[in-house]
Amino acid sequence: MSTRPVVLHLCGSAASDYYEGLSVLVYATTCLEEIAEHGTYTNVVCIVHLDGSWSFPSNVSEAARSSAEHVSMDQAVLKIKELNPSAVVPHMFCLPGMTAFRGLCDVMNIPLVGNPAAVMALSTNKWQTKAVVASYGVKVPEAEIISKGEVPKMQPPFLIKPCNEDNSQGISLVRELSTLQNALDHAFQFDHELLVERYVPLGRELRVAVLEMDDMSLQLLPCIEYFLSEEDPIRTSEHKLVTDKSGKPVGFAASGRKCPADIDETLREKLRDLATRSHKALGCRDYSLYDVRVDPQGEPYFIEACLYCSFSPKSVIVTMAAQAGQDQRTVFEMLVNRAINRKKAAGTKTVGMKG
């Protein structure tokens, strides 16, 4: 019998085909293909389906997924208890997947790799996230929040974004009021609240991340720069993912980017301060990732937090860490082992509401 720790890979979606495809076909598959070569853990796939059923295919191939038995949630919980996983790697990117299902892992006392449910719940609300990081001294663009029937108070140019949505779905740049209604109609397909955000003129578009090391220090990873133009100045979902005819994601879109980005020491220190303050403000754990817009004068603005990682070879945290000399296996196993050790180190507490 193998003595390797069991790592459960929680995949699928309870919200939409789009996010099920994103989870299983784009992220989990490439991660599992990579780590299968390492042999460090016994990796078990668990998929949550739209109809409320769960399955445990032997792998994430189409054949294995099609032939796997579907079970109820209570049966799945019993199965997971029998597996007794040492850690869970979450690959669910819908709202329930990033919040409720991570919370379920906490309730079952299974250590979770990455940020906990409460942090993810905060980060999925763009309005609340901006308010929290701004209270820690992080520079954010002017913004307001609106509901159906309301219109923005600020004048263009501004961005319209669903307040709770990822992968840039529903986003529009409004340069003229004549295009406002179309932008509102598009965004309200995804959420009942919209963020109206002052457009930061295009200087540079960066992704900035910190990786929490075993001594709890935060390492600023080499940044990624995305190359945009005045004609196409914001990243939309088409810049990020390739979809099939049904709209389900099947892979990453080719995009003009560079890692590591060419950044001078002045900007690097500003980015380090922004990422470190944001990580602490949001209560992040293990790692955190941010979209940052740098204006033509070189001032960085926090745009939003992206607090998940699939640990596939092409995932952003892994790509950045590779430029710092840390390969996918190093990063993945450091964080999985840390999650396992968190449970080992947790003693019985007699005070405090966190337990």
LONULUM-229841 format. One record per atom (N, C-alpha, C): x, y, z. Coordinates in steps of 0.05 Angstrom, whole numbers, plus 32768, in hexadecimal, padded with zeros to 4 digits. Example, Ala and Ser with C-alpha at 12.3 -4.5 7.8 and 13.67 -1.06 7.14 Angstrom:
81087F8E809C/80F67FA6809C/81087FBE809C/81017FD3808E/81117FEB808F/81028001809D/
//
This chain:
80117FE88000/800080008000/801280198000/800A802D7FEF/801A80457FED/801880558007/802F80608010/803080718027/8031808E8020/802E80948006/802F80B07FFD/801680BF8007/801980D8800E/800180E88016/7FED80E98000/7FD380E78007/7FBE80EA7FF3/7FB781087FF0/7FB881117FD8/7FB0812D7FD2/7F97812D7FC0/7F8281397FCA/7F69813A7FBC/7F6881537FAA/7F62814F7F90/7F6081657F7E/7F42816A7F78/7F3881807F84/7F1B81867F83/7F1681977F6A/7F06818B7F57/7F0281987F3D/7EE4819B7F37/7EDE81A77F20/7EC381AA7F17/7EB681C47F1D/7E9C81C57F1C/7E8E81DE7F22/7E7181D87F2A/7E6781E77F3D/7E4B81E67F45/7E3C81FD7F39/7E48820C7F26/7E3C82247F1B/7E3682247EFD/7E4A821B7EED/7E46821C7ED0/7E59820A7EC1/7E5182047EA8/7E6381F47E97/7E7D82027E92/7E7B821D7E90/7E93822D7E8B/7EA882287EA1/7EA082297EBA/7EB382267ECF/7EBB82087ED4/7EA981F67ECC/7EB181DA7ECD/7EC881D47EB9/7EC481E07EA0/7ED981DC7E8C/7EF381E97E95/7EF182017EA0/7F09820F7EAA/7F1781FF7EBF/7F0881F37ED1/7F1381E47EE7/7F2181CA7EDD/7F1181BA7ECE/7F1A819F7EC8/7F2C819F7EAF/7F2481AB7E9A/7F3281A97E80/7F4A81BB7E7F/7F4981D27E8B/7F5F81E67E88/7F7381E37E9F/7F6981E37EB8/7F7B81E57ECE/7F8381CA7EDA/7F7081BA7EE3/7F7681A27EF2/7F85818E7EE0/7F7D818C7EC7/7F8A81787EB5/7FA8817D7EB3/7FB081967EAD/7FCC819C7EA9/7FDC81997EC3/7FCF81A07EDA/7FDD819C7EF3/7FE2817E7EF9/7FCD816E7EF6/7FCF81527EFC/7FE381437EE9/7FE3814B7ED0/7FF681407EBD/801381457EC6/8018815C7ED0/803381637ED9/803B81547EF3/802981547F07/803181497F21/8031812A7F21/8023811E7F0D/802381017F0B/803F80F67F07/805081077EFA/806C80FE7EF5/807D80FE7F0E/8074810C7F22/8085810F7F3A/808480F87F4D/806C80ED7F51/806980D67F62/806B80DC7F80/806780F57F87/806A80FD7FA3/805180F67FB3/803980FA7FA7/802080F77FB4/800E80E37FA5/7FFA80D87FB2/7FE580CA7FA5/7FCF80DE7F9F/7FCD80E57F85/7FBA80FB7F7D/7F9F80EF7F75/7F8A80F97F82/7F6F80EF7F7D/7F5E81067F72/7F5081007F5D/7F3F81147F50/7F2281117F5B/7F1781287F62/7EFB812A7F6B/7EED81407F5B/7ED881397F4D/7ECA814D7F3C/7EAE81527F47/7EA8816C7F4A/7E8D81757F51/7E7E817C7F37/7E6681717F33/7E5781757F1A/7E4081887F1E/7E3781947F08/7E2181A77F09/7E07819C7F14/7E0281827F11/7DEA81777F1B/7DEB81707F38/7E0181777F46/7E0381727F62/7E1181587F69/7E1781477F55/7E25812E7F59/7E4381337F5A/7E51811F7F64/7E6E811F7F66/7E7981067F59/7E9181077F50/7E9E80EF7F45/7EBC80EF7F4C/7EC780D67F4B/7EE480D37F52/7EF180C37F3B/7EF580CF7F24/7F0180C07F0E/7F1E80BA7F14/7F2880A57F07/7F44809D7F0B/7F5880B27F01/7F4F80C27EEE/7F5F80D97EE4/7F4C80EC7ED7/7F5681017ECA/7F4481157EBF/7F4081127EA1/7F4880FB7E96/7F4380F77E79/7F2580F57E74/7F1D80FA7E5B/7F0080F97E55/7EF580DE7E5A/7F0480C97E54/7EFB80AE7E57/7EF680A87E75/7F0980B07E86/7F0780AB7EA3/7EF080BA7EAE/7EED80D37EA6/7ED780E47EB0/7EBC80D97EA8/7EBA80CF7E8F/7EA080C57E85/7E9880AB7E93/7EAB809A7E9A/7EA580807EA6/7EA380817EC5/7EAB80977ED1/7EAB80987EEE/7E8E80997EF9/7E89808B7F0F/7E6F808B7F1C/7E6A80A67F29/7E5180AF7F26/7E4980C87F33/7E3B80C07F4D/7E4280CE7F62/7E3780C97F7D/7E2B80E37F88/7E1B80E07F9D/7E1080F77FAA/7E2581057FBB/7E1E811C7FC5/7E31812B7FD5/7E38811C7FEF/7E2481117FFC/7E2981038015/7E3A80EA8011/7E3680DC7FFA/7E4780C67FF3/7E6480CF7FED/7E6680E77FE0/7E8180F27FDA/7E9080F97FF4/7E8181048007/7E8E810B8021/7E9980F2802E/7E8980DC802E/7E9280C38039/7EAB80B8802A/7EAA80BB8010/7EC180B28000/7EDA80C28007/7ED780DB800A/7EEE80EC8011/7EF980E5802D/7EE780E0803F/7EEF80D7805A/7EFF80BD8059/7EF680AB8048/7F0580918044/7F2080968038/7F2280A88025/7F3C80AE8019/7F4F80BB802D/7F4480CA8040/7F5380D88055/7F6A80E88048/7F6380FB8037/7F78810B8029/7F89811B803D/7FA2811E8037/7FB4812E8047/7FB1814C8041/7FA881528028/7FA4816E8020/7F91816E8008/7F8581858003/7F74818A7FEC/7F8081A07FDB/7F81819C7FC1/7F8981B17FAE/7F6F81B97F9F/7F6581D17FA4/7F4C81D97F97/7F5081E37F7A/7F4181D77F67/7F4281E07F4B/7F2781EB7F43/7F1681F27F55/7EFB81FD7F4F/7EFD821B7F4F/7EF282287F39/7EF582447F36/7EDB82537F33/7EC582457F36/7EAB82537F38/7EA9825E7F55/7E95826F7F59/7E92827B7F74/7E8E82667F8A/7E7B82537F86/7E79823E7F9B/7E93822E7F9F/7EA182297F89/7EB9821A7F8B/7ECF82287F9B/7ED082437F98/7EE582527FA6/7EDD82587FC3/7EC482547FC9/7EBB825B7FE4/7EB082437FF3/7E98823B7FEB/7E8A82267FFA/7E99820B7FFB/7EA482037FE4/7EB281E97FE3/7ECD81EA7FF2/7EDA82017FF2/7EF282048003/7EE982038020/7ED3820F8027/7EC9820E8042/7EC281F2804A/7EB881E28038/7EB281C6803E/7ECB81B78046/7EE181BC8038/7EFB81B0803F/7F0381B7805B/7EFF81D08062/7F0581D8807E/7EF481C98092/7EDA81C7808C/7EC881B9809E/7ED1819B80A1/7EDA8190808C/7EE38174808D/7F0081718098/7F0C8188809F/7F26818880AB/7F3C817D8098/7F398184807E/7F4D817C806A/7F5D81958063/7F7781958067/7F8781AD8061/7F8581B58044/7F8181CF8040/7F7D81DA8025/7F9681E8801C/7F9F81E38004/7FB581F17FF8/7FAB820C7FEE/7FB882227FF7/7FB1823C7FEE/7F9E824B8001/7F90825E7FF6/7F8082708006/7F668263800F/7F5E82688029/7F45825C8034/7F2C826A8029/7F15825D802F/7EFC82668024/7EF58283802A/7EFA828C8043/7EF382A7804A/7F0382BC803A/7F1C82B68035/7F2D82C88025/7F2382C98008/7F1C82B17FFD/7F1282B07FE2/7EF782BE7FDF/7EE682BC7FF3/7ECC82CA7FF3/7ED082E87FF1/7EE382F28000/7EE9830F7FFF/7EF483167FE4/7F0783077FD9/7F14830E7FC0/7F02830D7FA8/7EED82FC7FA9/7EDB82FA7F92/7EC983137F8F/7EC783237FA4/7EB8833C7FA2/7ECB83537F9D/7ECC835C7F85/7EE083707F7D/7EDE838A7F8D/7EC583927F92/7EC183AB7FA1/7ECC83A97FBE/7EC583937FCB/7ECF83907FE6/7EED838C7FE7/7EF8837E7FD4/7F15837A7FD3/7F2483947FD1/7F1A83A67FBF/7F2783BF7FBB/7F2683D07FD5/7F0F83CF7FE3/7F0C83DF7FFB/7F1F83D58011/7F2383BB8013/7F3483B08027/7F5183B78022/7F5B83B28009/7F7783B88004/7F7C83D68005/7F6983E67FFD/7F6D84037FFF/7F70840C801C/7F6283FE802E/7F658405804B/7F8183FF8055/7F9083EF8047/7FAC83E9804E/7FC083FA803F/7FB6840E8031/7FC884218024/7FCF84198007/7FC084077FFB/7FC583FF7FDF/7FB684117FCD/7FC3841B7FB8/7FB7842D7FA5/7FA4841E7F92/7F8A84277F91/7F76841A7F80/7F6984307F6F/7F5F84297F57/7F50843D7F47/7F3684457F54/7F2D845D7F4E/7F1384667F57/7EFE84537F4E/7EEA844D7F5E/7ED684397F57/7EBB843F7F65/7EA684347F5A/7E8C84347F67/7E7E841A7F60/7E6984137F6F/7E5A83FA7F6A/7E3E84027F63/7E3283F47F4F/7E1783F97F47/7E0783DF7F45/7DED83E27F48/7DDA83CB7F44/7DC883D17F2C/7DB883BE7F24/7DA683C27F0E/7D9483DA7F12/7D9183EA7EFD/7D8184027EFE/7D91841B7F04/7DAA84177F0D/7DBC842D7F13/7DD084317EFC/7DDB844A7EFB/7DEF84507EE7/7E07845D7EF5/7E1F845B7EEA/7E3684667EF7/7E3584847EFA/7E40848D7F10/7E4284AA7F15/7E5B84B67F07/7E7084A67F05/7E8884B17EF8/7E8584B27EDA/7E9584C27ECE/7E9584C57EB1/7EAA84B37EA5/7EA684AA7E8B/7EBA849A7E7E/7ED484A97E7C/7EEA84997E78/7EEB847C7E74/7EEB846D7E8E/7EDD84567E8E/7EDD84457EA5/7ED884287E9C/7EDD84157EAE/7ED783F97EA9/7EBE83F17EB7/7EAE83E07EAA/7E9783D37EB7/7E9F83B67EBB/7E9C83AC7ED4/7EA383917EDB/7E8D83857EEC/7E86836C7EE7/7E76835E7EFB/7E85835D7F16/7E7883627F2C/7E8683647F45/7E9183497F4E/7E8283347F48/7E8A83187F50/7E8C83077F37/7EA383087F29/7EA782F87F12/7EC582F77F0C/7ECE82E27EFF/7EEB82DF7EFA/7EF082DC7EDC/7F0A82DA7ED6/7F1382D67EBA/7F0982EC7EA7/7F0583047EB2/7EFE831C7EA3/7EE483197E94/7ED283067E9C/7EB883047E8F/7EA7831C7E96/7E9A83277E81/7E87833D7E85/7E9483587E87/7EAE835A7E83/7EBB83747E85/7EBA83847E6C/7EB7839F7E6E/7EB783B17E57/7EC483CB7E5F/7ED183D77E4B/7EDC83F27E4E/7EC984057E41/7EBF84187E51/7EAD842C7E47/7EBC84467E43/7EBF844E7E2A/7ECD84677E23/7EB8847D7E1E/7EA184767E14/7E8B84897E0E/7E71847F7E1B/7E6184927E24/7E48848B7E30/7E35847C7E1E/7E39847F7E04/7E2884717DF0/7E2B84537DF2/7E4184497DFD/7E46842C7DFF/7E3F84217E1A/7E3684337E2D/7E32842B7E48/7E1D84157E4B/7E0684187E3E/7DF084057E43/7DF883E97E3A/7E0683E77E23/7E0F83CD7E1A/7E2283C07E2F/7E3383D07E3A/7E4683C67E4E/7E3783BD7E67/7E2383CD7E70/7E1383C57E87/7E0483AB7E82/7DF783A97E6B/7DE883917E64/7DFA83787E64/7E11837B7E59/7E2483657E58/7E2D835D7E73/7E34836F7E84/7E3F83697E9F/7E29835D7EB1/7E1083687EAE/7DFB835E7EC0/7DF283417EB9/7DFD83367EA3/7DF883197E9E/7E0783087EB2/7E1C83137EBF/7E2D83047ED1/7E29830A7EEF/7E1E83217EF5/7E1B83287F11/7E06833D7F14/7DFA83407F2D/7DE683547F32/7DF3836E7F3C/7E0D836E7F42/7E1C83867F4A/7E3383897F37/7E3983A27F2F/7E4F83A87F1D/7E6283BC7F2A/7E7B83B87F24/7E9083CA7F2D/7E9583DD7F15/7E9483F77F1B/7E9B840B7F08/7EB684167F11/7ECB84137F00/7EE684197F08/7EF3842C7EF5/7EFF84417F00/7F0C84557EF0/7F2284477EDF/7F22844D7EC5/7F3584417EB2/7F51844E7EB7/7F64843D7EBD/7F8084467EC1/7F8D84457EA5/7F96845C7E9B/7FA2845D7E81/7FB884487E7E/7FBA843C7E67/7FCD84277E62/7FEA84307E64/7FF784257E78/801484277E7A/801F840B7E77/801983FA7E8C/802183DE7E8B/800B83CD7E99/800883B57E91/7FF583A27E9D/8006838B7EA8/800583887EC3/801683747ED0/800683617EE1/801183497EE5/800783377EFA/801E83357F0E/801783397F27/802A833B7F3D/802383277F52/803683177F5C/803083027F6F/804583017F85/803C82F87F9D/804F82F17FB2/804A82D47FBA/806082C77FC0/806082AB7FC9/806982AA7FE6/8059829E7FF7/805F829C8013/807382858017/808A828B8022/809F82778026/809B82698041/80AA82548046/80A68245805F/80AC82558078/80BD826A8076/80C2827B808D/80AD8291808F/80988290807F/808282A3807F/808882BE8072/80A082C08067/80A782D88057/809982D7803D/809582EF8030/808782F18017/809C82F78001/809E82E57FED/80B082E97FD7/80A182F57FC0/80A9830C7FB7/809E83187F9E/80A883087F86/809682FC7F77/809E82EC7F60/80A382FE7F48/80B282F67F34/80B583057F1C/809A830A7F0F/809583227F06/807A83297EFC/807683217EDF/805D831F7ED8/8055831B7EBC/804B83357EB1/8053833C7E99/804883537E8B/8038834A7E73/802083557E70/800F83507E59/801083687E47/801483647E2E/8018837A7E1B/7FFD83807E0E/7FF483987E13/7FDA83A17E09/7FE083BA7DF7/7FCB83C47DEB/7FCD83DC7DDA/7FB783EF7DE0/7FB984087DD7/7FA3841B7DDB/7F8A84127DCD/7F8C84037DB7/7F7483F87DAA/7F6883E17DB9/7F7883D37DC9/7F6F83BB7DD7/7F7C83BC7DF3/7F7283CF7E04/7F8283D67E1C/7F7B83C77E36/7F6883B47E35/7F6183A57E4D/7F6083877E46/7F6683777E5B/7F65835A7E57/7F4883507E5C/7F3D83427E48/7F2383377E4A/7F2583187E4B/7F0F830A7E4D/7F1082ED7E4F/7F1C82E17E36/7F1882EE7E1F/7F2482E47E06/7F4282E47E06/7F4E82F67E16/7F6B82F77E19/7F7682E07E2A/7F6582D37E39/7F6E82C07E4D/7F6982A37E46/7F51829D7E3A/7F4982817E36/7F3E827C7E1B/7F4382647E10/7F37825B7DF7/7F1E824A7DFF/7F08824F7DF2/7EEF82407DF7/7EE782307DDF/7ED7821A7DE3/7ECB820C7DCD/7EB282197DC4/7EA3820C7DB1/7E8B82197DA6/7E76821E7DBB/7E76820E7DD0/7E6282117DE5/7E6982267DF9/7E8282317DF7/7E8B82457E0A/7E9B823A7E21/7EA082207E22/7EAF82137E37/7ECD82177E33/7EDC82207E47/7EF982237E43/7F0682087E3E/7F1982087E2B/7F2881F07E24/7F4681F47E25/7F4F820D7E2A/7F6C82127E2B/7F72822F7E2F/7F8C82357E31/7F9582517E35/7F97825F7E1A/7F9082787E19/7F9382887E01/7FB082917DFE/7FB982937DE5/7FD3829E7DE0/7FD282BC7DE5/7FE582C67DF3/7FE482E37DF9/800182EE7DF9/800383077DF3/801D83147DF4/8024831B7E10/8038830D7E1B/804083127E36/805E830B7E3A/806983157E50/808583107E56/8088830B7E73/809782F67E7A/809F82F17E96/80BC82E77E96/80CD82F57EA5/80C7830B7EB6/80C583257EA7/80B383367EB0/80B083517EA5/80C983627EAB/80CE83747E9A/80E583877E9E/80DB839D7EB2/80E4839B7ECA/80DB83AE7EDF/80F383B97EED/80F483D47EF0/810A83E07EFE/810683DE7F1C/811A83E57F2C/811983E17F49/810483F27F56/80FF840A7F4B/80EB841C7F57/80CF84107F54/80C884067F3C/80AE83F97F39/80AC83DF7F48/80C283D07F49/80C283B77F57/80BB83BB7F75/80C683CF7F81/80C083D47F9D/80A383DD7FA1/809983EC7F8E/807D83F47F90/806B83DB7F8E/807283C97F7C/806283B17F78/8064839E7F90/807C839D7F9C/8080838D7FB4/806E83977FCB/806E83B27FCE/805E83BE7FE3/804083B97FDE/803783BC7FC5/801B83B87FBE/8013839B7FC4/802383887FBB/801C836B7FBE/801D83637FDB/8031836C7FEA/803483658006/801D83708017/801783898012/800083958021/7FE68387801A/7FE283818001/7FC983737FF8/7FC783588004/7FDD83498004/7FDE832E800F/7FD5832E802D/7FE08341803B/7FDA83438058/7FBE834D805C/7FB58361804C/7F9B836C804F/7F858357804B/7F8983468038/7F7483328031/7F7683198042/7F8C83168051/7F8F82FF8061/7F9882E68051/7FA782EA803C/7FAF82D5802A/7FC282C18037/7FC382A9802B/7FD382948035/7FE18285801D/7FFA827F8020/800A8270800D/801382817FF5/8001828F7FE9/800882A07FD2/7FF282B37FCD/7FF782C87FBD/7FE182D97FB3/7FEA82E67F99/7FD782ED7F89/7FDC82F67F6D/7FCA830E7F67/7FD583227F59/7FC5833B7F55/7FC983457F38/7FB2834F7F2D/7FB4835E7F14/7FBA837B7F1C/7FCE83867F0F/7FD883A17F15/7FDA83B17EFB/7FD083C97EFB/7FD283DB7EE5/7FE583F17EEC/7FF983F57EDC/800D840A7EE1/800784217ECD/800284397ED8/7FFB844F7EC7/8014845A7EB8/8011846C7EA5/802884767E96/803D84847EA7/8036848C7EBF/804984997ED1/805884857EE3/8051846B7EE0/805F84567EEF/805384507F0A/803A84597F0E/802C84537F28/801B843A7F25/801F84257F36/8010840D7F34/7FF5840F7F43/7FE084047F37/7FC584047F44/7FBC83E77F47/7FB383E07F5E/7FA783C67F63/7F8D83C57F53/7F8983B07F43/7F7183AC7F33/7F5F83977F40/7F6A837F7F44/7F5B836A7F52/7F6E83547F5B/7F6483447F6E/7F73832E7F79/7F6A83147F6A/7F7D83037F65/7F7882E97F58/7F8582D47F69/7F7682CA7F7D/7F8282BB7F93/7F81829C7F8F/7F7F82937F77/7F8082767F73/7F97826F7F60/7F9F82567F62/7FB4824C7F51/7FAE822F7F4B/7FB182267F32/7FAC820B7F2B/7FC581F97F2D/7FDC82067F2F/7FF681F87F30/7FFB81E77F17/7FEF81EF7F01/7FF781E37EE8/801081F17EDF/802081E57ECD/803981F17EC5/8036820D7EB9/801E82137EAD/801A822D7EA1/800B82407EB3/800482387ECC/7FF6824A7EDE/800882617EE5/7FFC82777EED/800C82907EF0/8020828E7F07/801882857F1E/802B82837F34/804382717F2D/803D825A7F20/805282477F19/806582547F04/805982627EF0/8069826F7EDB/807B82847EE7/807182947EFA/808182A87F07/8098829C7F18/809082877F27/80A4827B7F39/80BA826E7F29/80B482647F12/80C982577F01/80DF826B7EFA/80D782847EF6/80EB82997EF0/80FC82A07F08/80F382987F20/8103829C7F38/811282827F40/8112826E7F2E/812182567F33/811282407F42/80F882437F44/80E8822F7F53/80D582227F3F/80D982087F39/80C881FB7F25/80AD81F37F31/809C81E97F1F/808181E27F27/808181CF7F3F/809281BA7F3E/809281A77F54/809A81B37F6E/80AE81C57F6E/80B781D27F86/80A081E27F93/809281F27F83/807D82037F8E/806581F27F97/805D81DF7F87/804681CE7F8E/804B81BF7FA7/806281B17FA9/806781A07FC0/806C81B17FD9/807881C97FD6/807B81DA7FEE/806081E17FFA/804D81E87FE9/803381F17FF3/802281D97FFC/802381C37FEF/801581AB7FF8/801F81A28013/803A81A08015/80468197802E/803F81AB8045/803E81C4803E/803881D88053/801B81D4805C/800981CF804A/7FED81CA8052/7FEB81B28064/7FF9819C805D/7FFA8184806E/8004818B8089/801A819A808A/802681A180A4/801581B480B5/800481C480A7/7FF281D680B6/7FDF81C580C8/7FD681AF80BD/7FC4819E80CE/7FD4819180E4/7FEC818880DE/7FFC817B80F3/8002818E8109/800681A78102/800F81BB8116/7FF781C68126/7FDF81C2811C/7FC781CE8129/7FC181BF8143/7FC381CD8159/7FBC81C18173/7F9F81C8817A/7F9681BD8190/7F7B81C3819A/7F7C81DE81A8/7F6C81F1819E/7F6B820C81A9/7F54820E81BD/7F58821C81D2/7F43821F81E6/7F35823A81E5/7F41824D81D6/7F35826781D4/7F35827081B7/7F25828481B1/7F24828F8196/7F0F82838185/7F0182938174/7EEB82898164/7EF4827A814C/7F0D827C8144/7F16826D812C/7F1B82508132/7F218249814B/7F24822D8153/7F3F82228149/
//
